């Protein structure tokens, strides 16, 4: 199993890949002890039909931890638009490359998204696709190994290569299915989200919006906002997990108790010992003070006044979604989430479920159902859409 450790070796493989219609890509990384993912291994494979005299006929491993190795030849391949870059569940891989090189592989194909478009269910795993499409089984015994340790074992290498060699069969099958069903544009819409830099940017000043809390007091939210901003910036600057600074439950406790001194912090039930003194303690106390003095208080999202029939409409929309997803052979959650359906029922129209290919499959009839223009009828064991007055 060849492992690339020198830049010139990587350059030779990437030049060969430019002659291929696609290249499959996967990564192994660690994130337990860092804020940003630590890239430990890259796997690449070319189509079987393209591997004649080319290097890496059965796939290659690239060791980004090798001293002196530059990934620029790989990034140059990522910019080369005549070779499709195939990933499975690409989001975390793309985050790594975006953070490292400020680029996305183009053109991009994500087999997990394509599988959902082709009716393989929600968030379908690679192992499932290998079994159903490639008719093979994976040895997952190396899944939770430490990919930063060297040397890699033969078992680790075999596991890693399987993530790109079987991917070739899966890609060719799903690509053909998309062409057959005319749904290539559907996949393109989803890929556009994966290639949007906003998908991977976490701004410290917005971090508080992701913290779940039952308290909606504007002053409490102002303190929470300052605490979350301090934690995010501190974790990013030092490349440590945000939970190593303090966890969400500790942040909520601090926002509630409003400590003013280190002695107050010492009485916390949930703060880590390291957070009760030094830089983190100073940051917490400064954040609490800033939240208490803030004039621009966050306003909790106003609850919908509750239009008559909203709950019933949400239930009807769920039935409609299930029927439409089954008819189209698409995973329902790829079309709309439960929260999306509730939002439609209360009048929200600025939702992905109501635009693009989703509008074609579901959104058009969802809007008609919400407007009272159609009804749902169960006939012959199937749900049918009928004009109002005809149910």
C-alpha positions as CSV (number, residue, x, y, z in Angstrom):
1,X,0.0,0.0,0.0
2,X,1.9,3.1,-1.2
3,X,2.2,6.1,1.1
4,X,3.2,9.4,-0.3
5,X,5.5,11.4,2.0
6,X,7.3,13.6,-0.5
7,X,6.0,16.6,-2.5
8,X,7.2,15.4,-5.8
9,X,5.5,12.0,-5.3
10,X,2.2,13.8,-4.6
11,X,2.7,16.1,-7.6
12,X,3.1,13.0,-9.9
13,X,-0.1,11.4,-8.6
14,X,-2.0,14.7,-8.9
15,X,-0.8,15.2,-12.5
16,X,-2.0,11.7,-13.4
17,X,-5.4,12.5,-11.7
18,X,-5.9,15.4,-14.1
19,X,-6.2,12.9,-16.9
20,X,-9.0,11.0,-15.1
21,X,-12.7,11.9,-15.1
22,X,-12.7,11.8,-11.3
23,X,-10.7,11.1,-8.1
24,X,-12.1,9.8,-4.9
25,X,-11.0,11.6,-1.7
26,X,-11.2,11.0,2.0
27,X,-9.4,12.1,5.1
28,X,-8.6,10.9,8.6
29,X,-8.3,13.6,11.3
30,X,-8.4,14.2,15.0
31,X,-10.3,16.9,16.8
32,X,-10.7,15.7,20.4
33,X,-7.9,17.9,21.7
34,X,-8.1,20.9,19.2
35,X,-10.5,23.5,18.0
36,X,-9.5,23.0,14.4
37,X,-9.3,19.5,13.0
38,X,-5.8,18.1,12.8
39,X,-5.4,16.5,9.3
40,X,-3.6,13.1,9.8
41,X,-4.1,11.3,6.5
42,X,-5.5,11.8,3.0
43,X,-6.7,8.9,0.8
44,X,-7.0,9.2,-3.0
45,X,-8.0,6.8,-5.7
46,X,-8.4,7.0,-9.5
47,X,-11.0,5.1,-11.6
48,X,-10.0,1.5,-12.3
49,X,-10.2,2.4,-16.0
50,X,-7.7,5.2,-15.5
51,X,-5.0,3.3,-13.5
52,X,-3.2,1.6,-16.4
53,X,0.3,2.9,-15.9
54,X,-0.6,5.6,-13.5
55,X,0.7,5.7,-9.9
56,X,-1.7,4.6,-7.2
57,X,-3.8,2.2,-9.2
58,X,-5.5,0.8,-6.1
59,X,-5.4,4.2,-4.3
60,X,-2.7,6.0,-2.4
61,X,-2.2,7.4,1.1
62,X,-0.8,10.9,1.6
63,X,0.9,11.6,4.9
64,X,0.4,15.3,5.7
65,X,2.4,14.9,8.8
66,X,5.5,13.9,6.8
67,X,8.3,16.5,7.3
68,X,8.6,18.8,4.3
69,X,5.5,17.6,2.4
70,X,3.5,20.4,0.8
71,X,-0.1,19.8,-0.1
72,X,0.0,22.4,-2.9
73,X,-0.1,19.8,-5.7
74,X,-3.3,18.4,-4.1
75,X,-4.8,21.9,-3.9
76,X,-3.8,22.5,-7.5
77,X,-5.8,19.3,-8.4
78,X,-8.7,20.6,-6.4
79,X,-8.7,23.8,-8.5
80,X,-8.6,21.7,-11.7
81,X,-12.2,21.6,-13.0
82,X,-12.0,18.8,-15.5
83,X,-11.6,16.1,-12.8
84,X,-14.5,15.6,-10.4
85,X,-13.6,15.3,-6.7
86,X,-15.7,12.6,-5.0
87,X,-16.2,12.6,-1.2
88,X,-18.7,10.9,1.1
89,X,-20.2,13.1,3.8
90,X,-17.8,15.9,2.7
91,X,-18.6,18.6,5.2
92,X,-15.8,17.9,7.7
93,X,-13.3,17.2,5.0
94,X,-14.1,20.5,3.3
95,X,-13.9,22.4,6.5
96,X,-10.3,21.2,6.9
97,X,-9.3,22.2,3.4
98,X,-11.1,25.6,3.6
99,X,-9.4,26.4,6.9
100,X,-6.0,25.3,5.6
101,X,-6.1,26.7,2.1
102,X,-9.2,28.8,1.7
103,X,-10.5,26.6,-1.1
104,X,-13.1,24.0,-2.0
105,X,-12.5,21.1,-4.4
106,X,-14.2,21.8,-7.8
107,X,-16.2,20.2,-9.2
108,X,-17.5,18.4,-6.1
109,X,-19.6,15.3,-5.7
110,X,-20.8,14.1,-2.3
111,X,-22.1,10.5,-2.4
112,X,-24.0,10.9,0.9
113,X,-26.1,13.8,-0.5
114,X,-26.5,12.0,-3.8
115,X,-27.7,8.9,-2.1
116,X,-30.4,10.9,-0.3
117,X,-31.5,12.4,-3.6
118,X,-31.6,8.9,-5.0
119,X,-33.8,7.5,-2.2
120,X,-31.3,5.7,0.0
121,X,-32.6,7.3,3.2
122,X,-31.5,10.1,5.5
123,X,-27.7,10.6,6.3
124,X,-26.9,7.2,4.8
125,X,-23.6,5.9,6.0
126,X,-20.7,4.9,3.8
127,X,-20.8,1.3,5.1
128,X,-24.4,1.0,4.0
129,X,-23.6,2.2,0.5
130,X,-20.6,-0.2,0.2
131,X,-22.9,-3.1,1.2
132,X,-25.8,-2.1,-1.0
133,X,-24.0,-0.8,-4.1
134,X,-20.5,-2.2,-4.1
135,X,-21.7,-5.5,-2.6
136,X,-18.8,-5.6,-0.2
137,X,-18.2,-5.5,3.6
138,X,-15.9,-3.1,5.5
139,X,-13.6,-3.9,8.3
140,X,-14.3,-1.1,10.7
141,X,-11.9,-2.2,13.5
142,X,-9.6,0.7,12.9
143,X,-12.3,3.4,13.0
144,X,-11.3,4.8,16.4
145,X,-7.6,4.6,16.2
146,X,-5.2,7.5,16.7
147,X,-4.4,8.6,13.2
148,X,-1.6,10.9,14.3
149,X,0.6,8.1,15.5
150,X,3.4,6.8,13.2
151,X,4.0,4.3,11.8
152,X,0.5,3.4,10.6
153,X,-0.3,-0.3,10.8
154,X,-1.3,-2.4,7.8
155,X,-4.8,-2.6,9.2
156,X,-5.1,1.2,9.4
157,X,-3.8,1.5,5.9
158,X,-6.3,-1.1,4.5
159,X,-9.1,0.6,6.4
160,X,-8.2,4.0,5.1
161,X,-7.9,2.8,1.4
162,X,-11.2,1.1,1.5
163,X,-12.8,4.5,2.1
164,X,-11.8,5.6,-1.4
165,X,-11.6,2.4,-3.4
166,X,-15.2,1.3,-2.9
167,X,-16.2,4.9,-3.3
168,X,-15.4,4.6,-7.0
169,X,-18.2,2.1,-7.5
170,X,-20.6,4.1,-5.4
171,X,-19.9,7.3,-7.3
172,X,-20.3,5.7,-10.8
173,X,-23.6,4.1,-9.7
174,X,-25.1,7.3,-8.1
175,X,-23.8,9.5,-10.9
176,X,-25.6,7.3,-13.5
177,X,-28.8,7.3,-11.3
178,X,-28.8,11.1,-11.2
179,X,-28.5,11.3,-15.0
180,X,-31.2,8.7,-15.5
181,X,-33.6,10.6,-13.2
182,X,-32.7,14.1,-14.3
183,X,-31.8,15.1,-10.8
184,X,-28.3,16.4,-11.3
185,X,-29.5,20.0,-10.7
186,X,-30.9,18.8,-7.3
187,X,-27.5,17.7,-6.2
188,X,-25.9,20.9,-7.5
189,X,-28.2,22.9,-5.2
190,X,-27.0,20.9,-2.2
191,X,-23.3,21.1,-3.2
192,X,-23.6,24.9,-3.4
193,X,-24.4,24.9,0.3
194,X,-21.3,22.7,1.0
195,X,-19.2,25.1,-1.0
196,X,-20.4,28.3,0.8
197,X,-17.7,29.7,3.1
198,X,-20.4,30.7,5.5
199,X,-21.1,27.0,6.2
200,X,-17.6,26.8,7.9
201,X,-17.2,30.2,9.6
202,X,-18.0,30.5,13.3
203,X,-18.0,34.1,14.4
204,X,-17.4,34.5,18.1
205,X,-20.1,37.3,18.3
206,X,-22.7,34.9,17.0
207,X,-21.7,31.8,19.0
208,X,-24.4,32.5,21.7
209,X,-27.1,31.7,19.2
210,X,-26.1,28.0,19.2
211,X,-26.4,27.7,23.0
212,X,-29.7,26.1,24.1
213,X,-31.3,27.7,27.1
214,X,-34.8,28.0,28.5
215,X,-34.2,31.5,29.8
216,X,-35.2,34.3,27.6
217,X,-34.4,37.3,29.8
218,X,-32.7,39.9,27.6
219,X,-30.1,40.6,30.4
220,X,-29.4,36.9,30.8
221,X,-29.0,36.6,27.0
222,X,-26.6,39.6,27.0
223,X,-24.4,37.9,29.5
224,X,-24.6,34.6,27.7
225,X,-23.7,36.4,24.4
226,X,-20.5,37.9,26.0
227,X,-19.5,34.6,27.6
228,X,-20.0,32.6,24.4
229,X,-18.0,35.3,22.4
230,X,-15.1,35.1,24.9
231,X,-15.1,31.3,24.9
232,X,-15.2,31.0,21.1
233,X,-12.4,33.6,20.6
234,X,-10.3,32.0,23.3
235,X,-10.7,28.5,21.9
236,X,-10.0,29.6,18.3
237,X,-6.9,31.6,19.2
238,X,-5.4,28.7,21.2
239,X,-6.7,25.9,19.0
240,X,-8.4,24.0,21.9
241,X,-11.9,22.6,22.1
242,X,-14.4,25.1,23.4
243,X,-15.4,22.5,26.1
244,X,-11.9,22.8,27.5
245,X,-12.6,26.5,28.2
246,X,-16.0,25.8,29.8
247,X,-19.0,23.8,28.8
248,X,-22.5,25.0,27.9
249,X,-24.0,24.1,31.2
250,X,-21.3,26.0,33.1
251,X,-21.8,29.0,30.9
252,X,-25.6,29.0,31.6
253,X,-24.9,28.7,35.3
254,X,-22.5,31.7,35.2
255,X,-25.0,33.8,33.2
256,X,-27.6,33.0,35.8
257,X,-25.4,33.6,39.0
258,X,-23.5,36.7,37.5
259,X,-20.2,36.2,39.5
260,X,-18.2,39.4,40.1
261,X,-15.0,38.0,41.7
262,X,-12.8,34.9,41.6
263,X,-14.3,33.9,44.9
264,X,-17.7,33.9,43.3
265,X,-16.4,31.7,40.5
266,X,-15.0,29.3,43.1
267,X,-18.5,28.6,44.3
268,X,-19.6,27.4,40.8
269,X,-20.7,23.8,40.7
270,X,-20.0,23.3,37.0
271,X,-16.9,25.4,36.0
272,X,-13.7,23.4,35.4
273,X,-10.9,24.1,38.0
274,X,-8.8,25.8,35.3
275,X,-11.6,28.2,34.6
276,X,-11.8,29.5,38.1
277,X,-8.5,31.4,38.0
278,X,-6.1,33.0,35.5
279,X,-6.9,34.1,32.0
280,X,-10.2,32.2,31.7
281,X,-11.4,33.5,35.0
282,X,-10.5,37.0,34.0
283,X,-12.3,36.5,30.7
284,X,-15.4,35.2,32.4
285,X,-15.6,38.1,34.8
286,X,-15.1,40.6,32.1
287,X,-17.8,39.0,30.0
288,X,-20.3,39.0,32.8
289,X,-19.5,42.7,33.5
290,X,-19.9,43.5,29.8
291,X,-23.2,41.7,29.7
292,X,-24.5,43.5,32.8
293,X,-23.5,46.9,31.3
294,X,-24.7,46.2,27.7
295,X,-27.2,48.6,26.3
296,X,-27.9,46.5,23.1
297,X,-29.8,43.7,24.8
298,X,-30.6,40.6,22.7
299,X,-34.3,40.1,22.2
300,X,-35.7,36.6,22.4
301,X,-37.4,35.4,19.3
302,X,-41.1,36.3,19.6
303,X,-43.3,33.3,19.7
304,X,-45.9,33.0,17.0
305,X,-49.2,34.2,18.2
306,X,-50.8,30.9,17.3
307,X,-53.1,31.1,14.3
308,X,-56.1,28.8,14.5
309,X,-55.3,25.5,12.9
310,X,-51.5,25.9,12.9
311,X,-50.9,22.7,14.8
312,X,-53.3,20.8,12.5
313,X,-51.7,22.3,9.4
314,X,-48.3,21.2,10.7
315,X,-49.6,17.7,11.0
316,X,-51.1,17.8,7.5
317,X,-47.8,19.1,6.1
318,X,-46.0,16.2,7.7
319,X,-48.4,13.8,5.9
320,X,-47.9,15.7,2.6
321,X,-44.1,15.6,3.0
322,X,-44.1,11.9,3.6
323,X,-46.3,11.3,0.6
324,X,-44.2,13.5,-1.7
325,X,-40.9,12.2,-0.5
326,X,-42.1,8.6,-1.0
327,X,-43.3,9.4,-4.5
328,X,-40.0,11.1,-5.4
329,X,-37.8,8.5,-3.8
330,X,-36.1,11.2,-1.7
331,X,-35.3,11.2,2.1
332,X,-38.0,13.5,3.7
333,X,-35.4,15.4,5.8
334,X,-33.5,16.3,2.7
335,X,-36.6,18.3,1.7
336,X,-37.7,19.8,5.0
337,X,-37.2,19.4,8.7
338,X,-39.9,19.3,11.3
339,X,-39.1,22.9,12.2
340,X,-39.5,23.9,8.6
341,X,-43.0,22.4,8.5
342,X,-44.0,24.3,11.7
343,X,-42.6,27.5,10.2
344,X,-44.6,27.1,7.0
345,X,-47.7,26.5,9.1
346,X,-47.2,29.8,10.8
347,X,-46.6,31.8,7.6
348,X,-42.8,31.7,7.1
349,X,-42.1,31.6,3.4
350,X,-38.3,32.2,3.4
351,X,-37.3,28.6,3.6
352,X,-35.2,26.3,1.4
353,X,-38.2,23.8,1.4
354,X,-40.1,26.4,-0.7
355,X,-37.5,27.1,-3.3
356,X,-35.5,25.3,-6.0
357,X,-36.0,21.6,-6.6
358,X,-37.8,21.3,-3.2
359,X,-40.5,23.6,-4.4
360,X,-41.0,21.4,-7.4
361,X,-41.3,18.2,-5.3
362,X,-43.0,19.6,-2.2
363,X,-43.1,23.3,-1.7
364,X,-45.7,24.1,-4.4
365,X,-48.3,21.8,-2.9
366,X,-47.3,22.8,0.7
367,X,-48.2,26.4,-0.1
368,X,-51.4,25.3,-1.7
369,X,-52.3,23.2,1.3
370,X,-51.5,26.2,3.6
371,X,-53.7,28.4,1.5
372,X,-56.6,26.0,1.6
373,X,-56.5,25.4,-2.1
374,X,-56.0,21.6,-1.8
375,X,-56.8,18.8,0.7
376,X,-55.4,15.4,1.4
377,X,-57.3,12.2,0.8
378,X,-56.4,8.6,1.6
379,X,-57.3,6.4,-1.3
380,X,-56.2,2.8,-1.8
381,X,-53.7,3.0,1.0
382,X,-52.0,6.1,-0.5
383,X,-52.3,9.8,0.3
384,X,-53.6,11.9,-2.6
385,X,-53.7,15.6,-3.2
386,X,-57.2,16.7,-4.2
387,X,-58.7,20.2,-5.0
388,X,-60.7,21.6,-2.0
389,X,-64.3,20.4,-2.2
390,X,-63.3,17.2,-3.9
391,X,-62.0,15.2,-0.8
